[in-house]
Amino acid sequence: MARLPVVSGREAVRAFTEAGWIEKRREGSHMILGKPGVPVVLSIPNHKELDKGLLRGQIRKAGLTVEEFVKLLKL
């Protein structure tokens, strides 16, 4: 299993956008992402560092593996 790097909310949104997710709206400090044909929404806080548990949960909800997410980050 690949290690999950420390990323900001904006970096995470950029990676999810690469996977086809679209920023639908902003609610307070959260960016809400959706994907056509997928009934799930992702809520990513606009923080400097995302908690690893939260990020891992959002990756799982998006239907990605940690390895796929790390490749999308292009660090």
N, C-alpha and C positions, 0 to 999 in steps of 0.2 A: 504494500500500500504506500502511495506517495505521501510525503509530508505536506501538510497544508500550510502554505506560507502566510505570513501576516500581511493582510491587504486592507486598504481603505474601502469605504462604501463605493466611492466613484470607480476605483479599480475593479471592484466586483461587478458593478453595473456594466462597465466596458466589456468585461469578459462574457457576461450573460448576453449582451447585445451581439457579440460575435457568434453566439450560439443561436441567434434568431429571436431573442426576447426583445420587446419594445417597451420603452418607458411610457406608460399610460398617463401617469399623473404623479404629483408630489403632494404628500399630506404631512405637513409639518416638516420634520427632519427626515422623513422616509420617502424613498423613491419606489413607486409601485410599478412592477414590470408584468407584462402579459405577453402571451404568444397566441397567434391565431390558431384556433382549433384545439387549444389546451384549456381546460376549465380551471387550472391552477393559476394563482397570482403569486409573485414573489415580492416581499416587502423588505427592502434593503435600507438600513439606516445610513444616513450620510455622516458617518463617524470617521475619525482618522484611522482607527484600527477596529476591525470587526472581531467579535468573539469567535473563536474557532468552532464552538458548538452551534452557534447561530449560522455561520457560514456553511458548515457541513450540512445542516438541515436544509438550507436554501438550495444547495447543490443537489441534494437528494430529491427535493421537490421539483427541481428543473429536469430531472431525469438524466443527470450527468454523473460521471464518476469523478473522484478527486483528480485522477490523472488527466481526464479530459478537460477539467476546469483549469488545471495548472497550465496545460498547453494553450488554452484560450487566453490566459493572462499575458503570455508572451513576455515574461520577465527577463 
